[in-house]
Amino acid sequence: MVKAYLRYEPALAFGVVASPESNVVYDPSGRLLLAAALDRFAAWDLKRGLPSLSFATTSPSPSLAVSCLATFPSAAPATGSSIASGHADGSIRLWDAETGSCEAALHGHRSAASALLFGPSGAVLASGSKDCDIILWDVVAQAGLFRLRGHRDQVTGLVFLDSGKKLVSCSKDKFIRVWDLDTQHCLQIVGGHRSEIWSIDVDPSERFLVSGSADQELRVFTVRKSAEGEDWSKWDMLKLFGEIPRQSKERVATIRFNKNGNLVACQVAGKIVDVYRVLDETEALRKAKRRMHRKKEKALAKSAVAEENGTVIDPLSAQDWQNPTPVVTDVFKLLHVLRSNKKICSVAFSPNNPPKGCFATLSLSLNNNMLETYSVDNENVSKMYSIEMHGHRSDIRSLALNSDDSLLMSTSHNAVKIWNPSTGDCLRTIDSDYGLCSAFVPGNRYALVGTKSGTLEIIDINSGSSIEVIEAHAGSIRSVVLIADEDGTIGARGFVTGSADHDVKFWEYQLMQKSDADSKQLSVTNVRTLKMNDDVLAVTISPTGKHIAVALLDSTVKVFYMDSLKFFLSLYGHKLPVLCMDISSDGALIVTGSADKNLKIWGMDFGDCHKSIFAHADSVMDVKFVYKTHYMFSVGKDRTVKYWDADKFELLLTLEGHHAEVWCLAISSRGDFVVTGSHDRSIRRWDRTEEQLFIEEEQEKRLEETFEADLDSTVDHRYGQKDGAPDEGSVGVPGRKTKETVTAADAIIDALDTAEEEVKRLHQHKEEENNGRGAQFQPNVIMQGQSPSDYVLNVVSNVRANDLEQALLSLPFSDALKLMSYLKEWSLVPLKVELVCRVCLVLLQTHHNQLTATPSARSMLTELKDILYNRVKECKDAIGFNLAAMDHIKELLAMRSDAPFRDARAKLLEIRQEQSRRSDRSVGTEKRKRKKQKTSGES
């Protein structure tokens, strides 16, 4: 009988506030800050310091790491998709800002997306990538429009100009390109930078465009307005205005204008942000006049000295100093230099109105997993908010679960954090030394942390403080292991520490009272020491407390009796040191994981090696048995978590999700979930589900994934970007071939074949009926009662809009001809006219020569020409009529006095005034009534 196992699935990921690879942006409302956290991103409420919404893909993977984010601030509710994310595999995802659900996945780039920007209308999205291409996407149709080629290196920045008709892109090839989106060609190529251009931005009024590179200056360009044209070249959109000298020597990373355009932030690849004030035309002219006045005074002083010496100096012309032309230094003035404690990864201005007395609100993401927000005013830059509690500043080195699995402890280079493993909330943060290992003390009130400096820290969980630091070892403590009772439960017998100072020390718990006023607190004392010949890398104790195993730097594992510390077994066979090990709950097996990438399973009775498994592509960092089973989990530097059967020596499952080396893992007491910690600062929880898995099926899946990965890499290499891209730029197909497009093409071909067979059967049945031999016709069950035409239409309609073009490109000519034969019938369906036009256009462009050379296709094309033109005209007229009707209704509503929200503020004031008058009247009438009552009573 085939053995079945239960599958583990990714359930929760927490601990990451901001990834250094992506930018930060404000959400469409401007209230929340969007920050990428590896393969997902979250919307943070800066005032409360909490995430209000999380945007996550269905399956976590390092290839889906978020590389850039973009939002459309004033998105209409009808469009929905107002947030876009670019990922490391080149895909673009559109998200709903209200629900956090993924609306569409767009595949077009062959490598990581590096720049994203919504057009002014929000209906168009531009994306740039490391594959040197720019793709324009239709957000509403969720499909690609066209691809712009021309850059020779990674596209680093995008900006729309002229109401979205022009697109400016910058690249690491040192050039800025201006593209006309109507004609889809490159208008202008701007040079001048001596190094890679990393960022560009334009102010909201489109006066100036600023670009930054590794040069010591920012280059400022004036943007051409439609009315201008005297001293401009015919096709130029940008003209160099001047250069601003920078303060820092590091390269520019990000340039951003604020909402009003009066500030520009220049963030460098370091700890500095330069904030410049952009003066308006009046202030710039005033500053230019002052500059010319000073220049004139200097010139007069020089001329006076020159006359005495008998030399002549040309005086300034009257026009120069009376009507001076502002230069770049007159317009851009350095306001502040913001210095951070850590390297800055990205900056973003808040689109909302700043607090009173401030110019703007500026948010930063730092490379130590933090978000900071500053207010910028005329005098200084002051910090407003900081988000740091929800993650460690560096990688996570150890994890420990308490006895009832309700608390999770993680250690890092300067802090210990206590988490709720079911929700991912951080409950406590305790300052500590560099923790390498940790454990909860029985009772769950205290915890132990072994540090890199050799100290042992005792932490009080309730108060969230370190109550004692003991100088336990002379070297770093690599293991803290609790001693179990003979029945397998963890009691108060104490614990063992193993260190790089060659010692294994045994400790006992004590309750100490410092003074009469203080309550008793936990302390520990060293009772025994086991001296070893080499550095101790790992220690583990059998669940019954009978044996202790010690892994040494000489690649061996020594097993001793716990009571007498006499030598029992020596396990040797690893080529490199053993970094982790664990003993099964029945004490029968011990598994060791080593830097030689192998797992070895040994018997505890004789020390014989049952099996040596090549487990990971890099060092095995941690291994643990599931309680009361011979199943085990291992993690390694190859970023994977693997699930094994130690009896059958089979790999059951490979869990991928971490983006860097996985250092540690912890398994719940019931084995219902596993928690892993990584160098990427994330903690991931993997839950056991009720879904069964079989070893043979998993092996087949792994083979298929390997084959598909090889296929994708060969396709990308074969049709990759050529080195000789034309200087003037070119246009290409926006999509790319993926597994989804191949599957869609296969589905269309199968549908065409099924429909063709059904049509033949129908003709055959009619002939038999005419001959008087007709039986009852049995339709094909696969078609679900649909006609052949409707069945094929349904299959084509189900193909995603973004995959349709590539799926049609994959069809052979014979099947394309079959598909075109249905277009005439489909065009009669009003809702499918747009789909029919797309299909017809792609097939015509792809098979034009063969179609014109095929006699049977000519008549079909002639019919389609007239029919489609009339159908499209009808649709266009209907849309135009509806738009005109809606405009008319809008005008009627505006003319009505009770129009919704029309002059709402004035109406509100009027209502309040009326209410106050009524209240005054009612008060007056009540007073008069009281007076009358008094007078009547007196009389």
ZAMARGU-4260 file (C-alpha; in steps of 0.2 Angstrom, whole numbers, plus 5000, padded with zeros to 4 digits):
<rodrens>
0) 5000/5000/5000 | 5006/5017/4995 | 5010/5028/5011 | 5002/5045/5011 | 5008/5060/5021
5) 5000/5077/5025 | 5006/5092/5016 | 5013/5108/5024 | 5008/5125/5016 | 5014/5143/5018
10) 5003/5151/5030 | 5010/5167/5037 | 5026/5178/5034 | 5030/5192/5046 | 5045/5202/5053
15) 5049/5212/5037 | 5044/5231/5037 | 5053/5237/5021 | 5063/5228/5008 | 5079/5237/5002
20) 5076/5232/4984 | 5060/5241/4981 | 5054/5259/4983 | 5040/5266/4994 | 5025/5275/4988
25) 5009/5282/4996 | 4992/5273/4993 | 4979/5282/4982 | 4971/5290/4997 | 4988/5297/5002
30) 4985/5292/5020 | 4994/5275/5020 | 5012/5271/5015 | 5015/5256/5004 | 5031/5247/5008
35) 5037/5231/5000 | 5041/5216/5011 | 5050/5203/5000 | 5036/5195/4989 | 5022/5205/4996
40) 5019/5223/5002 | 5009/5231/5015 | 5000/5248/5018 | 5006/5256/5034 | 4996/5268/5045
45) 5011/5279/5050 | 5002/5287/5065 | 4997/5271/5073 | 5013/5262/5067 | 5002/5247/5061
50) 4999/5238/5044 | 4981/5241/5039 | 4981/5230/5023 | 4993/5217/5016 | 4994/5213/4997
55) 5001/5196/4994 | 5003/5184/4980 | 4995/5167/4981 | 5011/5157/4982 | 5027/5165/4990
60) 5043/5163/4979 | 5059/5173/4978 | 5056/5176/4959 | 5040/5186/4965 | 5050/5198/4975
65) 5043/5216/4973 | 5055/5227/4964 | 5045/5243/4962 | 5028/5250/4966 | 5017/5263/4959
70) 5000/5271/4963 | 4987/5282/4954 | 4982/5295/4967 | 4965/5300/4960 | 4959/5284/4953
75) 4941/5283/4949 | 4931/5270/4958 | 4926/5261/4942 | 4944/5257/4937 | 4948/5249/4954
80) 4966/5244/4950 | 4975/5259/4956 | 4991/5250/4963 | 5004/5242/4953 | 5018/5231/4958
85) 5033/5225/4948 | 5042/5209/4952 | 5059/5200/4950 | 5052/5188/4937 | 5047/5203/4926
90) 5028/5202/4929 | 5017/5217/4933 | 5002/5215/4945 | 4987/5226/4947 | 4979/5227/4964
95) 4963/5234/4971 | 4967/5247/4984 | 4951/5244/4994 | 4952/5225/4996 | 4970/5221/4993
100) 4966/5208/4980 | 4976/5205/4964 | 4966/5210/4949 | 4978/5204/4935 | 4995/5198/4932
105) 5004/5205/4916 | 5018/5196/4909 | 5030/5205/4896 | 5047/5208/4903 | 5060/5194/4903
110) 5069/5201/4919 | 5065/5211/4935 | 5054/5227/4933 | 5064/5242/4938 | 5052/5257/4935
115) 5033/5259/4935 | 5022/5274/4932 | 5003/5277/4929 | 4998/5289/4916 | 4989/5305/4920
120) 4972/5296/4916 | 4976/5281/4926 | 4971/5270/4911 | 4989/5267/4905 | 5003/5260/4915
125) 5021/5261/4909 | 5034/5249/4915 | 5053/5248/4913 | 5064/5233/4916 | 5082/5227/4917
130) 5079/5219/4900 | 5081/5237/4893 | 5063/5237/4887 | 5048/5249/4891 | 5030/5242/4889
135) 5014/5252/4889 | 4999/5242/4897 | 4981/5245/4896 | 4975/5245/4914 | 4956/5243/4910
140) 4958/5229/4897 | 4973/5222/4907 | 4983/5219/4892 | 4999/5225/4884 | 4998/5239/4871
145) 5016/5240/4864 | 5034/5238/4868 | 5047/5252/4866 | 5065/5247/4862 | 5080/5258/4861
150) 5089/5258/4878 | 5105/5248/4879 | 5104/5245/4898 | 5092/5244/4913 | 5078/5257/4912
155) 5079/5266/4929 | 5065/5280/4928 | 5049/5285/4919 | 5040/5301/4917 | 5024/5306/4907
160) 5023/5323/4899 | 5010/5333/4889 | 4995/5325/4896 | 5001/5307/4894 | 5005/5309/4876
165) 5024/5309/4878 | 5035/5297/4889 | 5052/5301/4896 | 5064/5287/4901 | 5081/5286/4908
170) 5093/5272/4909 | 5110/5266/4915 | 5116/5268/4897 | 5118/5287/4901 | 5104/5293/4890
175) 5087/5301/4892 | 5074/5296/4878 | 5058/5305/4874 | 5045/5294/4866 | 5029/5300/4857
180) 5016/5287/4862 | 5004/5292/4848 | 5017/5287/4834 | 5026/5275/4845 | 5044/5281/4841
185) 5058/5290/4849 | 5057/5309/4847 | 5073/5315/4856 | 5089/5307/4864 | 5097/5318/4877
190) 5115/5315/4882 | 5127/5324/4893 | 5128/5313/4909 | 5145/5305/4911 | 5139/5290/4921
195) 5123/5280/4923 | 5107/5289/4926 | 5098/5283/4941 | 5082/5293/4943 | 5072/5307/4934
200) 5056/5317/4940 | 5046/5331/4933 | 5037/5344/4943 | 5017/5344/4943 | 5016/5360/4932
205) 5029/5352/4920 | 5041/5367/4921 | 5057/5357/4925 | 5063/5339/4923 | 5078/5334/4935
210) 5089/5320/4932 | 5102/5312/4943 | 5117/5301/4941 | 5134/5298/4949 | 5140/5315/4943
215) 5143/5328/4955 | 5128/5339/4948 | 5110/5337/4945 | 5105/5341/4927 | 5089/5352/4926
220) 5079/5353/4909 | 5065/5364/4904 | 5050/5356/4897 | 5043/5362/4880 | 5026/5369/4881
225) 5014/5368/4866 | 5014/5386/4863 | 5033/5388/4864 | 5043/5386/4848 | 5054/5401/4844
230) 5071/5394/4849 | 5066/5376/4850 | 5071/5362/4838 | 5056/5355/4829 | 5055/5338/4839
235) 5064/5343/4855 | 5054/5341/4871 | 5068/5345/4883 | 5082/5358/4884 | 5096/5359/4896
240) 5092/5373/4909 | 5108/5371/4920 | 5116/5360/4933 | 5115/5360/4952 | 5130/5356/4962
245) 5127/5342/4974 | 5133/5340/4992 | 5137/5322/4993 | 5149/5311/4983 | 5138/5296/4982
250) 5127/5292/4967 | 5110/5299/4966 | 5097/5285/4970 | 5080/5294/4969 | 5073/5311/4964
255) 5056/5316/4969 | 5046/5332/4968 | 5032/5335/4981 | 5014/5338/4976 | 5015/5357/4975
260) 5031/5356/4965 | 5040/5369/4977 | 5052/5355/4984 | 5063/5342/4976 | 5071/5328/4986
265) 5088/5321/4980 | 5091/5304/4989 | 5109/5297/4987 | 5115/5279/4989 | 5120/5283/5007
270) 5113/5291/5022 | 5109/5308/5015 | 5094/5317/5007 | 5096/5334/5000 | 5080/5344/5000
275) 5079/5359/4987 | 5067/5373/4987 | 5060/5377/4970 | 5056/5395/4968 | 5042/5402/4958
280) 5045/5414/4943 | 5043/5430/4954 | 5055/5424/4967 | 5067/5418/4955 | 5067/5434/4945
285) 5070/5444/4962 | 5084/5433/4966 | 5092/5435/4948 | 5090/5454/4950 | 5099/5453/4967
290) 5113/5443/4959 | 5115/5455/4945 | 5115/5469/4957 | 5130/5462/4966 | 5138/5458/4950
295) 5136/5476/4944 | 5143/5482/4961 | 5158/5471/4959 | 5160/5477/4941 | 5160/5495/4946
300) 5173/5492/4959 | 5184/5483/4947 | 5182/5497/4934 | 5187/5510/4947 | 5202/5501/4951
305) 5206/5498/4932 | 5204/5517/4928 | 5218/5520/4941 | 5229/5507/4933 | 5225/5514/4916
310) 5215/5498/4910 | 5198/5497/4902 | 5184/5484/4907 | 5168/5481/4897 | 5154/5487/4908
315) 5138/5476/4910 | 5124/5481/4897 | 5109/5489/4905 | 5097/5476/4898 | 5107/5462/4908
320) 5105/5470/4925 | 5088/5478/4922 | 5079/5462/4915 | 5090/5447/4920 | 5087/5430/4915
325) 5085/5418/4929 | 5098/5404/4929 | 5096/5387/4938 | 5104/5393/4954 | 5091/5406/4955
330) 5077/5393/4954 | 5084/5379/4964 | 5090/5383/4982 | 5097/5370/4994 | 5085/5370/5009
335) 5090/5356/5021 | 5102/5341/5021 | 5093/5327/5030 | 5105/5314/5038 | 5099/5297/5043
340) 5107/5284/5055 | 5107/5270/5042 | 5108/5269/5023 | 5092/5276/5014 | 5084/5265/5001
345) 5069/5276/4995 | 5060/5292/4998 | 5042/5297/4995 | 5033/5314/4997 | 5015/5313/5005
350) 5002/5319/4992 | 4991/5325/5006 | 4992/5343/5013 | 5006/5344/5026 | 5003/5350/5044
355) 5002/5368/5047 | 5018/5378/5045 | 5026/5363/5035 | 5031/5363/5017 | 5029/5344/5015
360) 5029/5327/5023 | 5044/5315/5018 | 5044/5296/5021 | 5060/5286/5020 | 5063/5267/5020
365) 5080/5262/5027 | 5090/5246/5024 | 5089/5241/5042 | 5070/5236/5040 | 5063/5253/5046
370) 5052/5267/5040 | 5054/5285/5045 | 5043/5300/5041 | 5049/5318/5043 | 5041/5335/5042
375) 5050/5348/5031 | 5048/5366/5036 | 5058/5382/5032 | 5069/5380/5048 | 5073/5362/5049
380) 5068/5344/5046 | 5060/5335/5061 | 5056/5316/5063 | 5037/5313/5065 | 5035/5294/5065
385) 5045/5279/5065 | 5040/5261/5061 | 5053/5248/5068 | 5044/5237/5081 | 5038/5224/5068
390) 5055/5217/5063 | 5073/5214/5067 | 5086/5226/5062 | 5097/5212/5055 | 5095/5193/5051
395) 5086/5181/5063 | 5099/5168/5071 | 5088/5157/5082 | 5070/5153/5085 | 5061/5145/5100
400) 5043/5140/5104 | 5036/5139/5122 | 5028/5123/5129 | 5011/5127/5123 | 5016/5135/5106
405) 5008/5152/5111 | 5024/5162/5110 | 5038/5163/5098 | 5055/5170/5103 | 5068/5176/5090
410) 5085/5183/5092 | 5096/5195/5082 | 5112/5205/5083 | 5105/5217/5096 | 5087/5212/5101
415) 5076/5198/5107 | 5058/5199/5101 | 5043/5189/5107 | 5029/5186/5094 | 5012/5178/5093
420) 5015/5164/5080 | 4997/5163/5075 | 4995/5181/5070 | 5013/5187/5068 | 5011/5202/5080
425) 5026/5208/5090 | 5022/5207/5109 | 5039/5212/5117 | 5056/5219/5111 | 5070/5216/5123
430) 5088/5224/5120 | 5101/5210/5121 | 5118/5205/5114 | 5121/5195/5098 | 5110/5180/5102
435) 5115/5164/5093 | 5103/5152/5102 | 5088/5153/5114 | 5076/5142/5124 | 5061/5145/5135
440) 5062/5140/5153 | 5049/5127/5159 | 5034/5138/5165 | 5036/5150/5151 | 5039/5165/5162
445) 5058/5166/5158 | 5069/5163/5143 | 5088/5160/5140 | 5098/5167/5127 | 5116/5162/5122
450) 5126/5176/5114 | 5141/5178/5103 | 5151/5186/5117 | 5149/5171/5128 | 5136/5178/5140
455) 5120/5169/5145 | 5105/5181/5147 | 5090/5177/5157 | 5075/5187/5151 | 5058/5190/5160
460) 5044/5188/5147 | 5031/5197/5157 | 5041/5213/5160 | 5051/5212/5144 | 5067/5215/5152
465) 5084/5206/5154 | 5085/5202/5173 | 5103/5194/5173 | 5118/5192/5162 | 5130/5178/5167
470) 5148/5177/5160 | 5145/5158/5156 | 5159/5155/5143 | 5175/5162/5136 | 5169/5159/5118
475) 5152/5161/5108 | 5138/5150/5115 | 5132/5139/5100 | 5118/5129/5109 | 5106/5130/5124
480) 5097/5113/5126 | 5085/5109/5140 | 5087/5093/5149 | 5071/5082/5148 | 5065/5070/5162
485) 5065/5051/5160 | 5047/5051/5154 | 5051/5064/5140 | 5044/5079/5147 | 5054/5095/5150
490) 5055/5098/5169 | 5066/5108/5180 | 5082/5097/5179 | 5091/5112/5171 | 5100/5114/5154
495) 5116/5112/5144 | 5126/5125/5135 | 5140/5122/5122 | 5153/5135/5117 | 5167/5138/5106
500) 5179/5138/5121 | 5178/5119/5120 | 5167/5117/5135 | 5150/5109/5138 | 5142/5116/5154
505) 5128/5109/5164 | 5117/5122/5173 | 5103/5121/5187 | 5089/5133/5190 | 5088/5143/5206
510) 5076/5156/5213 | 5086/5170/5221 | 5080/5185/5231 | 5091/5200/5230 | 5083/5209/5245
515) 5068/5207/5257 | 5058/5220/5247 | 5061/5211/5230 | 5052/5196/5223 | 5061/5180/5219
520) 5069/5179/5202 | 5077/5165/5192 | 5095/5163/5192 | 5106/5148/5186 | 5122/5140/5193
525) 5135/5129/5184 | 5136/5111/5192 | 5146/5101/5179 | 5158/5105/5165 | 5163/5093/5151
530) 5179/5097/5143 | 5181/5094/5124 | 5196/5094/5112 | 5189/5106/5100 | 5176/5120/5097
535) 5158/5114/5101 | 5146/5118/5087 | 5130/5110/5092 | 5123/5100/5107 | 5108/5089/5108
540) 5100/5078/5122 | 5090/5063/5120 | 5071/5065/5125 | 5073/5053/5139 | 5089/5062/5146
545) 5100/5047/5144 | 5112/5053/5131 | 5120/5069/5126 | 5128/5072/5109 | 5141/5085/5105
550) 5146/5091/5088 | 5164/5097/5086 | 5174/5107/5074 | 5184/5091/5068 | 5168/5085/5059
555) 5164/5072/5072 | 5150/5069/5084 | 5153/5062/5101 | 5139/5054/5112 | 5141/5053/5131
560) 5130/5046/5145 | 5121/5060/5154 | 5123/5054/5171 | 5142/5049/5171 | 5148/5059/5156
565) 5157/5043/5150 | 5160/5041/5132 | 5147/5030/5122 | 5149/5033/5103 | 5158/5043/5090
570) 5149/5047/5074 | 5162/5051/5060 | 5159/5052/5041 | 5155/5070/5037 | 5168/5079/5027
575) 5165/5096/5035 | 5159/5101/5053 | 5142/5096/5059 | 5132/5112/5061 | 5116/5105/5068
580) 5108/5089/5074 | 5093/5081/5083 | 5088/5065/5091 | 5070/5057/5088 | 5058/5057/5102
585) 5059/5038/5104 | 5078/5040/5105 | 5081/5027/5091 | 5088/5039/5078 | 5100/5054/5077
590) 5101/5065/5062 | 5116/5077/5058 | 5117/5091/5046 | 5134/5097/5040 | 5142/5111/5030
595) 5146/5097/5017 | 5127/5099/5012 | 5123/5081/5018 | 5111/5074/5031 | 5116/5058/5039
600) 5104/5047/5049 | 5112/5036/5062 | 5106/5023/5074 | 5108/5028/5092 | 5111/5009/5098
605) 5127/5006/5088 | 5131/5022/5080 | 5129/5015/5062 | 5125/5026/5048 | 5108/5021/5041
610) 5109/5033/5026 | 5119/5048/5020 | 5107/5060/5009 | 5113/5075/4998 | 5100/5086/5006
615) 5103/5105/5001 | 5113/5114/4988 | 5123/5123/5002 | 5126/5121/5020 | 5113/5113/5031
620) 5110/5125/5045 | 5096/5117/5056 | 5087/5100/5057 | 5073/5095/5069 | 5062/5079/5071
625) 5043/5081/5072 | 5038/5075/5089 | 5033/5056/5091 | 5038/5053/5072 | 5053/5049/5061
630) 5048/5064/5050 | 5061/5078/5050 | 5063/5096/5043 | 5079/5103/5038 | 5084/5121/5032
635) 5100/5127/5023 | 5109/5141/5015 | 5100/5137/4998 | 5085/5146/5005 | 5074/5130/5005
640) 5065/5121/5019 | 5064/5102/5016 | 5053/5089/5024 | 5060/5071/5025 | 5055/5053/5030
645) 5070/5046/5040 | 5063/5028/5039 | 5062/5028/5020 | 5076/5041/5017 | 5064/5050/5005
650) 5062/5069/5002 | 5043/5072/5005 | 5042/5091/5001 | 5052/5106/4997 | 5045/5123/5004
655) 5051/5138/4995 | 5048/5156/5000 | 5063/5163/5009 | 5074/5175/4999 | 5090/5172/5008
660) 5099/5159/5019 | 5088/5150/5031 | 5097/5150/5048 | 5085/5141/5060 | 5068/5132/5063
665) 5056/5128/5077 | 5043/5114/5076 | 5027/5115/5087 | 5024/5101/5100 | 5010/5093/5090
670) 5019/5096/5073 | 5005/5106/5066 | 5016/5120/5061 | 5034/5124/5058 | 5042/5141/5060
675) 5058/5146/5050 | 5069/5162/5052 | 5081/5169/5038 | 5094/5181/5033 | 5081/5190/5024
680) 5074/5196/5041 | 5057/5186/5039 | 5049/5173/5049 | 5038/5161/5040 | 5025/5149/5047
685) 5021/5133/5037 | 5005/5125/5043 | 5001/5106/5041 | 4985/5104/5030 | 4973/5089/5028
690) 4978/5087/5010 | 4988/5071/5007 | 5004/5070/4997 | 5012/5055/4989 | 5031/5053/4986
695) 5029/5048/4967 | 5018/5062/4963 | 5030/5075/4971 | 5044/5067/4962 | 5035/5069/4945
700) 5031/5087/4950 | 5049/5091/4953 | 5054/5084/4937 | 5041/5094/4927 | 5046/5110/4936
705) 5065/5107/4931 | 5060/5103/4913 | 5049/5119/4912 | 5063/5130/4920 | 5075/5123/4907
710) 5062/5127/4893 | 5059/5145/4899 | 5078/5148/4900 | 5081/5141/4883 | 5067/5152/4876
715) 5073/5167/4884 | 5090/5165/4878 | 5084/5161/4860 | 5073/5176/4858 | 5082/5188/4871
720) 5086/5206/4868 | 5099/5208/4854 | 5114/5219/4858 | 5112/5229/4842 | 5096/5239/4847
725) 5093/5253/4835 | 5098/5270/4841 | 5081/5278/4836 | 5071/5266/4845 | 5059/5253/4839
730) 5042/5245/4843 | 5039/5227/4848 | 5025/5215/4854 | 5021/5218/4873 | 5019/5201/4879
735) 5030/5186/4881 | 5028/5167/4879 | 5024/5159/4896 | 5016/5143/4902 | 4999/5151/4903
740) 5000/5157/4884 | 5005/5139/4879 | 4991/5131/4889 | 4979/5144/4881 | 4985/5140/4863
745) 4982/5121/4867 | 4965/5125/4873 | 4960/5134/4858 | 4967/5121/4846 | 4958/5107/4856
750) 4942/5117/4855 | 4944/5120/4836 | 4947/5101/4833 | 4932/5097/4844 | 4920/5109/4835
755) 4926/5103/4818 | 4922/5085/4823 | 4905/5090/4829 | 4901/5099/4813 | 4906/5084/4803
760) 4895/5073/4814 | 4880/5085/4811 | 4883/5085/4792 | 4883/5066/4793 | 4867/5065/4803
765) 4858/5077/4791 | 4863/5066/4776 | 4857/5051/4785 | 4840/5059/4789 | 4838/5064/4771
770) 4841/5046/4766 | 4828/5040/4779 | 4841/5031/4790 | 4842/5045/4803 | 4843/5040/4822
775) 4842/5053/4836 | 4858/5064/4836 | 4869/5063/4852 | 4878/5079/4855 | 4896/5079/4862
780) 4896/5080/4881 | 4912/5090/4881 | 4903/5105/4872 | 4890/5106/4886 | 4875/5108/4875
785) 4883/5123/4865 | 4884/5124/4846 | 4902/5122/4839 | 4903/5141/4836 | 4898/5146/4854
790) 4909/5132/4861 | 4925/5140/4852 | 4919/5157/4857 | 4918/5152/4875 | 4936/5145/4875
795) 4943/5160/4867 | 4934/5172/4879 | 4941/5163/4894 | 4959/5167/4889 | 4965/5181/4899
800) 4967/5197/4889 | 4986/5199/4892 | 4989/5181/4886 | 4977/5181/4870 | 4990/5189/4859
805) 5004/5177/4863 | 4991/5162/4862 | 4986/5167/4845 | 5004/5169/4839 | 5007/5151/4844
810) 4993/5145/4833 | 4998/5136/4816 | 4991/5143/4800 | 4978/5129/4798 | 4971/5132/4815
815) 4971/5151/4812 | 4961/5149/4796 | 4948/5138/4806 | 4947/5152/4819 | 4944/5166/4806
820) 4930/5156/4799 | 4920/5159/4815 | 4923/5178/4816 | 4909/5182/4805 | 4896/5173/4816
825) 4904/5180/4832 | 4903/5198/4826 | 4884/5197/4827 | 4886/5196/4846 | 4887/5214/4852
830) 4897/5211/4868 | 4911/5201/4858 | 4914/5214/4844 | 4930/5220/4853 | 4937/5202/4855
835) 4933/5198/4837 | 4943/5214/4831 | 4958/5209/4842 | 4958/5191/4836 | 4956/5197/4818
840) 4970/5210/4819 | 4983/5198/4827 | 4979/5184/4815 | 4980/5196/4800 | 4997/5204/4806
845) 5004/5187/4809 | 4998/5177/4793 | 4996/5191/4781 | 5006/5184/4767 | 4998/5167/4768
850) 4981/5173/4770 | 4982/5184/4754 | 4990/5169/4745 | 4976/5157/4750 | 4960/5158/4738
855) 4948/5152/4751 | 4953/5165/4763 | 4951/5180/4751 | 4932/5179/4751 | 4932/5177/4770
860) 4943/5193/4772 | 4932/5203/4760 | 4916/5199/4770 | 4924/5202/4786 | 4931/5219/4780
865) 4913/5226/4778 | 4905/5217/4793 | 4918/5222/4806 | 4919/5240/4800 | 4900/5242/4802
870) 4900/5233/4819 | 4914/5244/4826 | 4905/5259/4819 | 4889/5254/4828 | 4898/5251/4844
875) 4907/5268/4843 | 4891/5277/4840 | 4883/5268/4855 | 4897/5273/4866 | 4897/5291/4859
880) 4878/5292/4862 | 4880/5285/4880 | 4893/5298/4884 | 4883/5312/4877 | 4868/5306/4887
885) 4878/5306/4903 | 4885/5323/4900 | 4867/5329/4898 | 4862/5321/4914 | 4877/5329/4922
890) 4872/5346/4916 | 4854/5343/4922 | 4859/5338/4939 | 4871/5354/4940 | 4856/5365/4936
895) 4845/5358/4950 | 4846/5367/4966 | 4846/5350/4976 | 4860/5343/4966 | 4871/5331/4977
900) 4886/5339/4985 | 4884/5355/4974 | 4890/5370/4985 | 4890/5358/5000 | 4900/5369/5011
905) 4888/5384/5008 | 4873/5373/5010 | 4880/5367/5027 | 4883/5384/5033 | 4865/5389/5028
910) 4858/5375/5037 | 4868/5378/5053 | 4862/5396/5052 | 4844/5391/5050 | 4845/5379/5065
915) 4853/5392/5076 | 4839/5405/5072 | 4826/5391/5076 | 4834/5388/5092 | 4835/5406/5096
920) 4816/5408/5092 | 4812/5393/5103 | 4822/5400/5118 | 4813/5417/5116 | 4796/5409/5115
925) 4800/5398/5131 | 4805/5414/5140 | 4789/5423/5135 | 4778/5408/5141 | 4787/5408/5158
930) 4784/5427/5160 | 4766/5424/5156 | 4764/5410/5169 | 4773/5421/5182 | 4761/5436/5180
935) 4746/5425/5180 | 4752/5416/5196 | 4755/5433/5204 | 4738/5440/5199
</rodrens>
